[in-house]
Amino acid sequence: MQTTKQTALVTGASSGLGAEFARLLAARGCDLILVARRAAKLEELAVGLKSAHSIKVEIITHDLGQPHAADALWAKVVQGGRPVDILINNAGIGLAGEFTGIDAKATEATLELDVVALTMLCRHALPPMLERKQGRILNVASLTGMQGGGPGMAVYYAAKSYVLSFTRGLARELRGSGVTATVLCPGTTRTEFDTVSGAGKLRLFRWLPLADARKVAESGLNAMFAGRAVHVPGLLNKVLAVAGELPPRSISVEVNRFLLRS
Ligand SMILES: NC(=O)c1ccc[n+]([C@@H]2O[C@H](COP(=O)([O-])OP(=O)(O)OC[C@H]3O[C@@H](n4cnc5c(N)ncnc54)[C@H](OP(=O)(O)O)[C@@H]3O)[C@@H](O)[C@H]2O)c1
């Protein structure tokens, strides 16, 4: 599939992996629709990419943590009149802490963003892709999605397990259609995530090496363009992925309980 003159929608493009996806897709000649809540960050990125690559960049300031956020976003995308050829469902948050210690509304917003918005954006993007018999979807899960559970970040681990399972199933449904779905499962990566989530103080982030966001995004895009269903970047992460999925899964729950402490 040619990427030149195609349009890619990237959620969570204002920092971290999302900004790197945007830069890499711009370098491949894609027009971009960049989505996040921080308008100034998106604007700054858009200005740089437009002048460096002679591409069109639209920014949409949107909170995907609200109910029906994907429907509202898609209405804006349709209004813009450009078909989405590549959907990068990257925006995501996770909150560190015991389940009952985290504000209930914050948990609800996490699920709206990590699970509902991601799913519904696929639901909106797919029919026109299937009609054109071409399209790429990259859903960003996490190595956490391959674990038995995450005591201390239970909702985040479960949400990423959902993204992994959903995308695996979707990828199989799409086989032969010309459209592909890929799930990227990064390990700990240097972005704003550790600060926003509060996970930076945990052993997980203090002890494990942090991958470079550009490299992770690049390997994710390569897997997406190759039409792979699941991609775990990095050798150590591949080992941790296998370890997390091995029975009995209660072992990985205990390991994670240890790693998700300060
Ligand atoms: N960093 C890691 O160690 C790691 C590991 C595995 C997986 N991941 C996954 O990678 C993805 C990208 O995260 P990152 O590491 O790049 O973290 P990040 O630097 O914190 O980026 C998160 C992005 O999501 C956006 N976002 C957050 N809440 C949003 C909302 N309610 N509506 C719209 N956009 C929202 C943020 O933009 P605004 O704040 O401007 O809205 C930001 O652009 C996430 O899905 C995360 O779970 C990260």
The ligand as an ORCA input file, in Angstrom:
! r2SCAN-3c Opt
* xyz 0 1
  N       5.352      5.059     27.886
  C       5.231      3.775     28.186
  O       5.999      3.219     28.974
  C       4.164      2.964     27.502
  C       4.312      1.566     27.503
  C       3.347      0.791     26.877
  C       2.259      1.391     26.260
  N       2.135      2.761     26.286
  C       0.967      3.339     25.612
  O       1.412      4.234     24.620
  C       0.368      5.159     24.317
  C       0.956      6.552     24.230
  O       1.397      6.944     25.514
  P       2.788      7.666     25.758
  O       3.677      6.726     26.453
  O       3.256      8.327     24.523
  O       2.339      8.722     26.872
  P       2.160     10.302     26.834
  O       3.423     10.968     26.425
  O       1.566     10.643     28.163
  O       1.074     10.525     25.680
  C      -0.288     10.263     25.871
  C      -1.062     10.985     24.773
  O      -2.454     10.702     24.953
  C      -3.161     11.920     24.948
  N      -4.338     11.850     25.801
  C      -4.384     11.567     27.126
  N      -5.631     11.680     27.573
  C      -6.400     12.042     26.517
  C      -7.786     12.332     26.350
  N      -8.645     12.263     27.382
  N      -8.231     12.678     25.121
  C      -7.383     12.768     24.079
  N      -6.071     12.507     24.169
  C      -5.583     12.156     25.385
  C      -2.180     12.963     25.485
  O      -2.504     14.255     24.988
  P      -3.239     15.420     25.822
  O      -2.771     15.345     27.240
  O      -2.794     16.664     25.096
  O      -4.696     15.158     25.651
  C      -0.874     12.487     24.843
  O      -0.765     13.005     23.537
  C      -0.677      4.970     25.417
  O      -1.764      4.232     24.907
  C       0.052      4.174     26.487
  O      -0.804      3.395     27.251
  C       3.054      3.538     26.872
*
